[in-house]
Amino acid sequence: MRPDPAHAKGEQAFHAALWSGEAPAGLTAPDRAEVARRFAVYRNNVQHGLSRALAARFPVIEALLGGEFFTAMARVFIGDSPPRDPVLLTWGDGFPGFLDRFPPVAHLPYLGEVATLELARGRAYHAADAPPVPPGALAVPEPETLRLALHPSVALPAFRHPAVRIWQAHQPGAGPAPIAPGPDHALIARAPDLSVIVAPLAPDTHAVLTALAAGAPLGDAAAHGDPTPALTLLLRHGLITGTTHGDAE
């Protein structure tokens, strides 16, 4: 059966009206005002559901801004970047960039980076599975030639602002404490028990891990700093999923 062009056009108009603020012209009834009222209720329900989905993905951003402001801002984001797919798993990927451009929060330049951290946590949780190697896999001749395959969930963000410390300050049980300005580095990944790790890193450890993630042999990665903290962290959380060794480049 061929698709009905009129039906497809009507669906497009209905979808567009969810974000435009006007009831679609295709809806007819004796009382046009009643149609507009009912559609406004439906649109409000849709937008409320999407704003709650966004808050679930970025809870620290909501905590930083307050629920009322976040909901109002979410509606602006929804109008700017409505979902293009019924599966909302990836919707919201543009939220960090939106925060960087949104004038009312321009005085909070760290918001986009905190949102990037929260986005990375969600991606880590949903990353593909990969079993860790046994600890003895690193006990090889010429360990400087060892190359490591890291778990698909591993992300190694570097932030200009204290995004990791701000995020930590808004976790359950965290007490109030001053947060000094300055950059942050982190390892974000999913452990075998399905918990998502956000591990603050010293800059040299971050550089070592970044080199290893890019496929550099251990000897080359060690040029950035002592590799022991990086390897300890990877082994503790089961984040090494494969090893190869050969001549260092």
DAUR-V688759 format. One line per field, one symbol per residue. ss: DSSP state (2 for helix, 1 for strand, 0 for the rest). phi: phi as a letter, one per 40 degrees, with the letter a starting at -180 (. if undefined). psi: psi as a letter, one per 20 degrees, with the letter a starting at -180 (. if undefined). Layout:
BEGIN
ss->???
phi->???
psi->???
END
This chain:
BEGIN
ss->000022222222222222220000000000022222222222222222222222222022222220222222222222220000000000000022222220222000002222222222222220000000002222000022211111000010011000222222200000000000000111111100000111110022222222222000022222220002222222220001111110000
phi->.cccdcccccccccccccbcgbcccccbadbccccccccccccccccccccccccccbcccccccgcccccccdccccccbcdbacccdbchcccdcdccbcdcbccbccdccccccccccccccccccaccccdccccbcfccccbbccddccbbcbbcbccccccccbcdgcccacbcchcbbabbabcdcgcbcbbcbcdcccccccccccgccdcccccciccdcccccccdbgbcbabbaaccc
psi->pqqohhghhhggggghhhihiqqqhipqqhnhhhghghhhggghgghghhhhhghhhmhhgghhiqgggggghhhggghhmqqiqiojhipihjgghghhiohijhjmiighhghgghghgghghjrqqpqqqqhiiinqqmiiipqppqqiipqmqpqhrlhghgghikqpiprpqqoqrrqqqqpprprhjjqppnoqqqhhhghghggghijqqhgghiiirpighghgggghjljoiqqqqapq.
END
